Amino acid sequence: MSEQWVWLLIDDDDAFLQVLQRSLSRQGIEARLAHGHQEAKTLLLEGHFQRCVLDLNLAGESGLQLLPELLDLRPDLEILVLTGYGSIATAVEAMRRGAVNYLCKPVTVNQLLAGFEPIDAPPDLRAEPPSIEEMEWEHIQRVLNENEGNVSATARALNMHRRTLQRKLQKHSRWRH
């Protein structure tokens, strides 16, 4: 008797998880849900998971920190990082830590499925240079990543007031939704 492989979906947004689980179910894919680090690791040890969709920000916990822990438990697990706070710095770090891909929300189920497929050709490069705002966001994300998501330490490293940094992070999250 063959074992049924399922997907592990990890996100702190329960409504998003429910919608994604139903959408995958319509594609014939069974998925289990986890809302944080410990729940994800417990489920991973109990089940036979082939693929994982991991949110970058888990209610104050870093998906980037969880990623290698999941791969330590299941080295053959394919992990796709999904985030509403995309940046080049976190994309590079996710791939360096073992993710098979990195996508920004919102995504369709077809985009998610394609995110697990091998890439045949490199993506097209942008014709225009990034804006000052995009460059600032990339720099903030890089420093935030270096400080493991700690906003206070990041603000100190950027020589910026913590509240100013929090406003910038909140403002950018509204652009993405």
Disulfide bonds with the S-S distance in Angstrom:
none
